[in-house]
């Protein structure tokens, strides 16, 4: 009896594997870029709460096809920035004051703990680098450039958390940050709140330089509480923010 040799699996040509890997990398790059740009448009207020996300218009603006755009929208929905509805266009999520209150309570405690750890663990050089970020942020404040100010503001809060050297705190912070940034933008559209926030950052930097962890932790929590209070008071008064 003659036995037939089983057919061997043919290895894919190296060129095919390379093309597949390139395609995956390109797809991931497009997704990441779309998420970053669309998120920035939302948290800066360029696309305001309640606005429908029109796919054709956004594809033209972002220079991408509908597939990476839809993936980006789903990612932002998981972050809480976008609301999905069956058979309807996705819309930018409305800022709910109660939700912001819960969010600010959580992020305030996270940053307060991070601040305590930063005072204990940061090197003088790391604190000096954060101080540079702070002064760069002030330049945008004096120029009245709110989007650039918000980006630098987020970089400062992120840098402070990283000084804690606590990966769990950093991971949770990164998850909540996009929603925090959107709410912060809305609060800082009121000139008096924006000015007060800058003064609070000055005090926070001073406490960090002095490594006064109790004062810095309290300032982190009050920083968010003050922003929330401004949002609530203006909503109750029926006032809309103005640049």
Secondary structure, DSSP 8 states (H G I E B T S, - for coil): -------------HHHHHHHHHHHHHHHHHHHHHHHHHHHHHHTTSS-TT-B--HHHHHHHHT--HHHHHHHHHHHHHHTSEE--TTS--EE----HHHHHHHHHHHHHHHHHHHHHHHHH--HHHHHHHHHHHHHHHHHHHHT-HHHHHHHHHHHHHHHHHTTT-HHHHHHHHHHHHHHHHHHHHHHTSHHHHHHHHHHHHHHHHHHHTT-HHHHHHHHHHHHHHHHHHHHHHHHHT-----
